[in-house]
Each structure stands twice: as structure tokens, then as C-alpha cells.
Amino acid sequence: MTAGEPATSDEARRLPALTRPALQRIAGVGLVYGGSVGLLMLGEVMLARQVDAADFGVYNLVKQALPVVSAIGLLGYDQALTRESAARGKPVKFGRQGITSSVRAILVGALFAIYLIALLDVPVMPSIALVAAGAGVAVSNLISGVLRATGRTLVAAVAQQGYRMGTGIILILTLGHLTGGTTAWALAGTALVVAVWCLGLSARFQQPWQPTSKERHHLRRLGYGYTLGMLGLAASDWVDQALVAHLASTASAGHYAQAKLLTVYPLLSIGSVLGFLALPYFASRRDQLTPRSFGRVYARAGLVSVAAWVLLAPTAAAISHALFGYEASTSVLVSLAGVGALRLLYVLPSAVQGAVGSPRDLVLSGAMSTVAVGIQVGVTILAMSSGVLEAATLGLLVNIVVRLTTSTLLCFIALRRHQTVRGSS
């Protein structure tokens, strides 16, 4: 197109503006995510009020291990499919990948179950539930990735969040009168039901994109980078729980989980909605992204995150004792609220980098996420003199600061390189 020519309709569609349909999709996905996470949070609050802290700790050790098992099972293939399917505008025919991911998740889940039983004294049955849940969530996430890339965001949200919604409904209907182990099996059962439903959806994909051998290799390379990032993110949310259980007890892990329930998870839930929509949105508009436009959006998002931090910490402190009869220290609640706020901000550079970054960028970012987990463990151990919960919280806060800083820098580098390549073509 020459200077002065009007933009074509095809170019206009690619402009990164939020149209009415886009806003409707955001509202629909927000409703699904908000409903799922809200129901699960309400159910978990009811469960935490009914069972002792040790039993609640058992449930959370299983639940928080689930994203780690799923991430290793998928090896980032679901995120790679989302990116490449969104760029092509059609679903992908992933063939045996669903079976491979499920088998890998089962094997990893079995290893985690052995670890929980042998080293953290988690009962056998809740630990085994992790194996079944991991396989179900791996299949659901794989198919959800394809659905959201091709515009079926509402169905994709249900596919990804269905097991949380189902578990929350079960807890609410039983008024929380379950054990931690029974709740872990409710989580596994709903994950398997949703996985079967997702397989039925995938059988009806129309005119799927059939990747060539070279394209499959590219998808795997992308996936490895996504895996490291997702694994680092999931591991950080599990390592702190495991460290508290190791260094103190499952009861302390339960109290720690109660504090996270009121601080980290509300903002993490909002971030999940935004992250779910952001990757396909930016991937389909990556030619429009510049470092300057990203910087403006990042500054606004930073202000929102700071405001959320300021508001959430005193709110959590005010209601924690009323809900659970246990009041965490102010430093723990303030730090955990900070973790939630920074996790909310982290969604933006993570999604943009995932949309425009090269496989090498993604691997580097993922490697830094893994390093951040190591730093988290070291900080937690070194800060033990301040108290186990305080040390675990500090380690988690340092982790997200390292990941956010690294991801932001790499995002600016990727955008500048992408802009240079675009200008020379």
C-alpha cells in the first residue's frame, strides 16, 4: 500500500483494537473464569472452615502439584498450538499428541504421588488422585488451546476451567463437609469428565490444519520454551507449599494455603482470564506491536497492580481471622498480596513475548523462570530465622520479581527485533 492509500479491510481487521465482539468474548470468558474460580474459592473456604489445617494442607499439596504435572505432560504443545493456530485462523490436527501428553502426565503424576507419600506423609489415596487428574487436565488444556486460537474462546474457557468449576460445585453442595482426600478425588473425577467432553469436541473440528514435519518440529521447539516458563510458574506455586510442609508440618502448609487463598488467588484469577485471551489476541496482531505501544500499556497495568496490592493486603488481614480462626502475620499477608499483584502484571509481558518471541527467546525466558525457582528455594532456606511462613512468602515474592524483570526485558528486546525485521521486509 502506498502513502495516502486507505487501509484495506483486511488490514483494518488486524488493528489491535477491542471491537464489540472482542469485548463480548472477554465478558463471556470472564464470566466462566470468574464463576469457576469463584465457586472453587468459595468451596475451598467452606472446606477450610470444616477440616483441620493438616487436612486442608493435604488437599492443597495435591491441587498445587496438578499444574506442574500438566505442564510436563504437555511440554508446552498447547501454547504452541494456540500461537500457530491463531496465526492461521484454523484448528490443528494434533493426532497422537493427546495420547502422548496423557501418558506423560500419568507417569509424572505417579512420580509426584510417590514423593508426596514418601516424603510429605500425604495419604495414599489423595496422592493417587493426582495421577488421574493430571491426565485429564493435560487433554483438556491441549484441546482448549486449539479452541481459543480459532475464536471459540467461551467453549475453550469451559474446557480449561471445567474441573475447577465442578469441584467448587461439589464442595458447595456438600457445604464443605468433605475430607481433603475426598476433595482431591472430586478434583480428579471432574477433570476426567471434562477431558472426555473435550475429546468429543475435537472430533468435530472442521478443515483442520495438518502440520508438516518441519512445522511439527517448529511447534515442539516453541513448546519447549513455553514448558520452561509454565513449569517455572507452576513450580513456584507448589514449591512454597512443599517447603512449608517439609520445614514445619502439613498443618502449617494448610495455614499458609489459607493465607494464599485470600491474597494471591483473587488477583491470579483475574490474571488467568487476561492471559487466556491475551496470547491469541497478540499473536493474531503481532505485526502491529511496537516497544512504545507496549510500554504505554505496561505503565497503565503497573498502576493497576500497585492499586490492587494496596487494597488487597488490609482486606485479607481483616477477614482472615473471621473466616478461619487463624490470623497470619501482617508481613505474610502484605508479601502474598504483592505476589498476587505482580503476577497480575506478569500476564502482559508473558503474553506479548509468547506472541512475538522466537523459540530461543522462549527457552531463555523459561530457563530464567526455572532459575527463579532455585532462587526462591535458596531465599526461603536462608530466611528461616524469621519463621517458616514468612520465609516461604519472601521466597515466593523474590521469585516473581525475578521472573517479571526478566520477562519484561526480553519482551522489549523481542519487540524491537520484530520491529526491525518488519521494517526491513
C-alpha positions as CSV (number, residue, x, y, z in Angstrom):
1,M,0.0,0.0,0.0
2,T,1.4,3.5,-0.9
3,A,1.3,6.6,1.2
4,G,-2.1,8.2,1.3
5,E,-4.0,5.0,0.4
6,P,-6.8,3.9,2.7
7,A,-6.2,0.8,4.8
8,T,-7.8,-2.3,3.2
9,S,-10.5,-4.1,5.1
10,D,-8.0,-6.9,5.8
11,E,-5.6,-4.5,7.4
12,A,-8.3,-2.9,9.4
13,R,-9.3,-6.2,10.9
14,R,-5.7,-6.6,12.1
15,L,-5.6,-3.4,14.0
16,P,-5.2,-4.1,17.7
17,A,-8.5,-2.5,18.8
18,L,-11.0,-4.1,21.1
19,T,-14.2,-4.5,19.0
20,R,-17.6,-5.2,20.4
21,P,-17.3,-9.0,19.6
22,A,-13.9,-9.0,21.4
23,L,-15.4,-7.3,24.4
24,Q,-18.2,-9.8,24.4
25,R,-15.7,-12.6,24.3
26,I,-13.8,-11.1,27.2
27,A,-17.1,-10.8,29.2
28,G,-18.0,-14.4,28.4
29,V,-14.6,-15.8,29.3
30,G,-14.5,-13.6,32.4
31,L,-17.9,-15.0,33.5
32,V,-16.6,-18.6,33.0
33,Y,-13.3,-17.9,34.8
34,G,-14.9,-15.8,37.5
35,G,-17.6,-18.4,38.0
36,S,-15.1,-21.3,38.1
37,V,-12.6,-19.7,40.3
38,G,-15.2,-18.0,42.5
39,L,-17.1,-21.3,43.0
40,L,-13.8,-23.1,43.8
41,M,-12.6,-20.4,46.2
42,L,-16.0,-20.4,48.0
43,G,-15.9,-24.1,48.2
44,E,-12.4,-24.1,49.5
45,V,-13.2,-21.5,52.1
46,M,-16.1,-23.8,53.3
47,L,-13.7,-26.8,53.3
48,A,-11.0,-24.9,55.2
49,R,-13.6,-24.0,57.9
50,Q,-14.7,-27.6,58.3
51,V,-11.5,-29.6,58.2
52,D,-8.3,-29.1,60.3
53,A,-5.3,-27.3,58.8
54,A,-3.4,-30.5,58.2
55,D,-6.2,-32.0,56.1
56,F,-6.6,-28.7,54.1
57,G,-2.8,-28.8,53.6
58,V,-3.0,-32.4,52.1
59,Y,-5.6,-31.2,49.6
60,N,-3.6,-28.1,48.6
61,L,-0.4,-30.2,48.1
62,V,-2.2,-32.3,45.6
63,K,-4.0,-29.4,43.9
64,Q,-0.9,-27.3,43.6
65,A,1.1,-30.2,42.1
66,L,-1.5,-30.6,39.3
67,P,-0.3,-27.6,37.1
68,V,3.3,-28.9,37.4
69,V,2.2,-32.4,36.2
70,S,0.1,-30.9,33.4
71,A,2.9,-28.6,32.2
72,I,5.4,-31.5,32.0
73,G,2.8,-33.7,30.3
74,L,2.0,-31.1,27.6
75,L,5.6,-29.8,27.2
76,G,4.1,-26.5,26.0
77,Y,2.4,-28.0,23.0
78,D,-0.9,-26.5,23.9
79,Q,0.6,-23.0,24.0
80,A,2.4,-23.6,20.7
81,L,-0.8,-24.7,19.1
82,T,-2.6,-21.6,20.3
83,R,0.0,-19.3,18.8
84,E,0.3,-21.1,15.4
85,S,-3.4,-21.9,15.0
86,A,-4.3,-18.2,15.8
87,A,-1.9,-17.1,13.1
88,R,-3.6,-19.4,10.6
89,G,-7.1,-19.0,11.7
90,K,-7.9,-22.7,11.7
91,P,-7.7,-25.6,14.2
92,V,-4.8,-28.0,14.1
93,K,-4.9,-31.7,13.7
94,F,-2.8,-32.8,16.7
95,G,-3.3,-36.6,16.2
96,R,-1.4,-38.7,18.7
97,Q,-0.2,-35.7,20.8
98,G,-3.2,-36.1,23.1
99,I,-2.3,-39.7,23.9
100,T,1.4,-38.8,24.3
101,S,0.6,-35.9,26.7
102,S,-1.8,-38.0,28.8
103,V,0.7,-40.9,29.1
104,R,3.5,-38.5,30.1
105,A,1.2,-36.8,32.6
106,I,0.3,-40.1,34.2
107,L,4.0,-41.0,34.6
108,V,4.9,-37.7,36.0
109,G,1.8,-37.8,38.3
110,A,2.9,-41.2,39.6
111,L,6.4,-39.8,40.5
112,F,4.8,-36.9,42.3
113,A,2.4,-39.3,44.1
114,I,5.4,-41.3,45.3
115,Y,7.1,-38.1,46.5
116,L,4.0,-37.0,48.4
117,I,3.6,-40.3,50.1
118,A,7.2,-41.0,50.9
119,L,8.5,-37.5,52.0
120,L,5.5,-35.4,52.9
121,D,3.4,-38.1,54.6
122,V,0.4,-37.4,52.3
123,P,-2.1,-40.4,52.4
124,V,-2.0,-42.8,49.5
125,M,-5.5,-42.2,48.1
126,P,-5.2,-38.4,47.7
127,S,-1.8,-38.9,46.1
128,I,-3.1,-41.3,43.6
129,A,-5.9,-38.8,42.7
130,L,-3.1,-36.6,41.3
131,V,-2.3,-39.2,38.6
132,A,-5.9,-39.3,37.3
133,A,-6.3,-35.5,37.5
134,G,-3.0,-34.9,35.6
135,A,-4.0,-37.0,32.6
136,G,-7.5,-35.3,32.4
137,V,-6.2,-31.8,32.7
138,A,-3.5,-32.4,30.1
139,V,-6.1,-33.5,27.5
140,S,-8.4,-30.6,28.3
141,N,-5.7,-28.0,28.1
142,L,-4.5,-29.3,24.8
143,I,-7.9,-29.1,23.2
144,S,-8.7,-25.8,24.9
145,G,-5.6,-24.3,23.3
146,V,-6.9,-25.1,19.8
147,L,-10.4,-23.9,20.6
148,R,-9.3,-20.5,21.9
149,A,-7.0,-19.9,18.9
150,T,-9.9,-20.3,16.5
151,G,-12.2,-17.9,18.2
152,R,-14.2,-20.4,20.3
153,T,-13.0,-18.7,23.5
154,L,-16.1,-19.3,25.6
155,V,-16.0,-23.1,25.0
156,A,-12.3,-23.1,25.4
157,A,-12.6,-21.4,28.8
158,V,-15.1,-24.1,29.9
159,A,-12.7,-26.8,28.7
160,Q,-9.9,-25.4,30.7
161,Q,-11.7,-24.4,33.8
162,G,-14.4,-27.1,33.9
163,Y,-12.7,-29.2,36.5
164,R,-12.3,-26.3,38.9
165,M,-16.0,-25.3,38.4
166,G,-17.1,-28.9,39.0
167,T,-15.0,-29.3,42.2
168,G,-16.3,-26.0,43.5
169,I,-19.9,-27.0,42.9
170,I,-19.3,-30.3,44.7
171,L,-17.8,-28.5,47.7
172,I,-20.7,-26.0,47.9
173,L,-23.4,-28.7,47.6
174,T,-21.8,-30.7,50.4
175,L,-21.3,-27.4,52.5
176,G,-17.6,-28.3,52.7
177,H,-18.3,-31.5,54.7
178,L,-15.6,-33.5,52.9
179,T,-12.1,-34.5,53.8
180,G,-9.0,-33.2,52.0
181,G,-8.6,-36.6,50.4
182,T,-12.2,-36.8,49.1
183,T,-11.9,-33.4,47.7
184,A,-8.7,-34.4,45.8
185,W,-10.7,-37.2,44.2
186,A,-13.6,-34.8,43.4
187,L,-10.9,-32.8,41.5
188,A,-9.7,-35.8,39.7
189,G,-13.2,-37.0,38.7
190,T,-14.3,-33.7,37.3
191,A,-11.0,-33.4,35.4
192,L,-11.6,-36.8,33.7
193,V,-15.3,-35.9,32.9
194,V,-14.2,-32.6,31.2
195,A,-11.4,-34.4,29.3
196,V,-14.0,-36.9,27.8
197,W,-16.2,-33.9,26.8
198,C,-13.2,-32.2,25.2
199,L,-12.3,-35.3,23.1
200,G,-15.9,-35.2,21.8
201,L,-15.4,-31.5,20.8
202,S,-12.1,-32.2,19.0
203,A,-13.7,-34.9,16.8
204,R,-15.9,-32.2,15.2
205,F,-13.1,-29.9,14.2
206,Q,-13.7,-28.7,10.6
207,Q,-10.9,-28.4,8.0
208,P,-8.0,-28.7,10.5
209,W,-4.5,-27.6,9.7
210,Q,-2.3,-30.6,9.1
211,P,1.3,-29.6,10.2
212,T,4.1,-30.8,8.0
213,S,7.2,-32.5,9.5
214,K,9.0,-29.2,9.6
215,E,6.1,-27.4,11.2
216,R,5.7,-30.1,13.9
217,H,9.4,-29.6,14.7
218,H,8.8,-25.9,15.0
219,L,5.8,-26.5,17.3
220,R,8.0,-28.7,19.5
221,R,10.7,-26.1,19.7
222,L,8.2,-23.4,20.6
223,G,6.7,-25.8,23.2
224,Y,10.0,-26.4,24.9
225,G,10.3,-22.7,25.6
226,Y,6.7,-22.5,26.8
227,T,7.3,-25.5,29.0
228,L,10.1,-24.0,31.0
229,G,8.1,-20.8,31.6
230,M,4.9,-22.6,32.6
231,L,6.8,-25.1,34.7
232,G,8.6,-22.4,36.5
233,L,5.3,-20.6,37.1
234,A,3.6,-23.8,38.3
235,A,6.5,-25.0,40.4
236,S,6.8,-21.7,42.2
237,D,3.2,-22.1,43.5
238,W,3.9,-25.7,44.6
239,V,7.5,-25.4,46.0
240,D,6.5,-22.9,48.7
241,Q,3.7,-25.3,49.9
242,A,6.1,-28.2,49.8
243,L,8.8,-26.3,51.7
244,V,6.4,-25.3,54.4
245,A,5.3,-28.9,54.8
246,H,8.9,-30.1,54.8
247,L,10.3,-27.4,57.2
248,A,7.2,-27.3,59.5
249,S,4.2,-29.6,59.0
250,T,1.1,-30.2,56.8
251,A,-0.9,-28.1,59.3
252,S,1.4,-25.1,58.7
253,A,1.1,-25.8,55.0
254,G,-2.7,-25.6,55.5
255,H,-2.5,-22.2,57.3
256,Y,-0.2,-21.0,54.5
257,A,-2.7,-22.1,51.9
258,Q,-5.5,-20.2,53.7
259,A,-3.4,-17.0,53.5
260,K,-2.8,-17.5,49.8
261,L,-6.5,-18.2,49.2
262,L,-7.3,-14.6,50.4
263,T,-4.4,-12.8,48.7
264,V,-2.7,-14.5,45.8
265,Y,-5.6,-16.3,44.2
266,P,-8.1,-13.4,43.7
267,L,-5.6,-11.5,41.5
268,L,-4.3,-14.6,40.0
269,S,-7.8,-15.4,38.8
270,I,-8.1,-12.1,37.1
271,G,-4.7,-12.7,35.5
272,S,-5.8,-16.1,34.3
273,V,-8.7,-14.5,32.4
274,L,-6.5,-11.9,30.8
275,G,-3.7,-14.4,30.0
276,F,-6.2,-16.8,28.4
277,L,-7.3,-14.1,25.9
278,A,-4.0,-12.2,25.5
279,L,-1.8,-14.8,23.7
280,P,-4.2,-15.4,20.7
281,Y,-5.1,-11.7,20.7
282,F,-1.5,-10.6,20.4
283,A,-0.5,-13.5,18.2
284,S,-3.1,-12.5,15.6
285,R,-1.9,-8.8,15.7
286,R,1.8,-9.2,16.2
287,D,2.7,-7.0,13.2
288,Q,1.0,-4.1,15.0
289,L,3.0,-4.3,18.2
290,T,5.8,-1.9,19.0
291,P,8.0,-1.3,22.0
292,R,6.4,2.1,22.5
293,S,2.8,0.8,22.5
294,F,3.8,-2.0,24.8
295,G,5.5,0.4,27.2
296,R,2.3,2.6,27.4
297,V,0.1,-0.4,28.2
298,Y,2.7,-1.8,30.7
299,A,2.8,1.5,32.6
300,R,-1.0,1.5,33.0
301,A,-1.0,-2.1,34.0
302,G,1.6,-1.4,36.6
303,L,-0.5,1.3,38.2
304,V,-3.5,-1.1,38.4
305,S,-1.3,-3.8,40.0
306,V,0.0,-1.4,42.7
307,A,-3.6,-0.3,43.5
308,A,-4.6,-3.9,43.8
309,W,-1.7,-4.6,46.2
310,V,-2.6,-1.6,48.4
311,L,-6.3,-2.6,48.6
312,L,-5.9,-6.4,49.0
313,A,-3.5,-6.6,51.9
314,P,-5.6,-4.9,54.5
315,T,-8.8,-6.6,53.2
316,A,-7.2,-10.1,53.7
317,A,-6.0,-9.1,57.2
318,A,-9.4,-8.0,58.2
319,I,-11.3,-11.2,57.1
320,S,-8.7,-14.0,57.6
321,H,-9.4,-14.5,61.4
322,A,-13.2,-14.3,60.9
323,L,-13.1,-17.0,58.2
324,F,-10.5,-19.4,59.5
325,G,-10.0,-18.6,63.2
326,Y,-6.3,-18.1,62.3
327,E,-4.6,-14.8,61.6
328,A,-1.4,-14.8,59.5
329,S,1.2,-12.2,60.3
330,T,1.0,-8.8,58.6
331,S,4.3,-9.4,56.7
332,V,3.0,-12.6,55.3
333,L,-0.3,-11.1,54.1
334,V,1.4,-8.0,52.6
335,S,4.0,-10.1,50.8
336,L,1.4,-12.5,49.4
337,A,-0.7,-9.6,48.2
338,G,2.3,-8.3,46.5
339,V,2.9,-11.7,44.8
340,G,-0.7,-11.6,43.5
341,A,-0.3,-8.0,42.2
342,L,3.0,-8.8,40.4
343,R,1.5,-12.0,39.0
344,L,-1.3,-9.9,37.5
345,L,1.2,-7.6,35.9
346,Y,3.3,-10.5,34.7
347,V,0.5,-11.6,32.3
348,L,1.2,-8.7,29.9
349,P,4.9,-9.3,29.1
350,S,4.4,-13.0,29.2
351,A,1.7,-12.9,26.6
352,V,3.4,-10.4,24.3
353,Q,6.7,-12.4,24.4
354,G,4.8,-15.6,23.7
355,A,3.2,-13.9,20.6
356,V,6.3,-12.4,19.0
357,G,9.3,-14.1,20.7
358,S,11.5,-16.7,18.8
359,P,11.9,-20.2,20.2
360,R,15.2,-19.2,21.6
361,D,13.6,-16.2,23.4
362,L,11.0,-18.5,24.9
363,V,13.6,-21.0,26.1
364,L,15.7,-18.3,27.6
365,S,12.7,-16.8,29.4
366,G,11.7,-20.3,30.6
367,A,15.2,-21.0,31.8
368,M,15.1,-17.8,33.9
369,S,11.8,-18.9,35.4
370,T,13.5,-22.2,36.4
371,V,16.4,-20.3,37.9
372,A,13.9,-18.1,39.8
373,V,12.5,-21.3,41.4
374,G,16.0,-22.1,42.6
375,I,16.5,-18.6,44.0
376,Q,13.1,-19.0,45.7
377,V,14.2,-22.2,47.5
378,G,17.5,-20.6,48.5
379,V,15.9,-17.4,49.9
380,T,13.3,-19.5,51.8
381,I,16.0,-21.6,53.5
382,L,18.2,-18.5,54.3
383,A,15.3,-16.6,55.8
384,M,14.2,-19.4,58.0
385,S,15.1,-17.5,61.2
386,S,12.2,-15.1,60.5
387,G,9.7,-18.0,60.6
388,V,8.7,-20.7,58.1
389,L,5.7,-18.9,56.7
390,E,7.5,-15.6,56.5
391,A,10.4,-17.3,54.8
392,A,8.2,-19.1,52.2
393,T,6.4,-15.9,51.4
394,L,9.6,-13.9,50.9
395,G,11.0,-16.6,48.6
396,L,7.8,-16.6,46.5
397,L,8.0,-12.7,46.3
398,V,11.6,-12.8,45.1
399,N,10.7,-15.4,42.6
400,I,8.0,-13.3,40.9
401,V,10.2,-10.2,40.9
402,V,13.0,-12.1,39.1
403,R,10.6,-13.5,36.5
404,L,8.8,-10.2,35.9
405,T,12.0,-8.3,35.4
406,T,13.4,-10.9,33.1
407,S,10.3,-11.3,31.1
408,T,9.8,-7.5,30.7
409,L,13.4,-7.0,29.4
410,L,13.2,-10.0,27.0
411,C,9.8,-8.7,25.8
412,F,11.2,-5.3,24.8
413,I,14.2,-7.0,23.1
414,A,11.8,-9.3,21.1
415,L,9.6,-6.4,20.1
416,R,12.5,-4.2,19.0
417,R,13.9,-7.1,16.9
418,H,10.4,-7.8,15.5
419,Q,10.0,-4.2,14.5
420,T,13.4,-4.1,12.8
421,V,12.7,-7.2,10.8
422,R,9.3,-5.9,9.8
423,G,10.8,-2.6,8.7
424,S,13.4,-4.2,6.5
425,S,10.9,-6.5,4.7
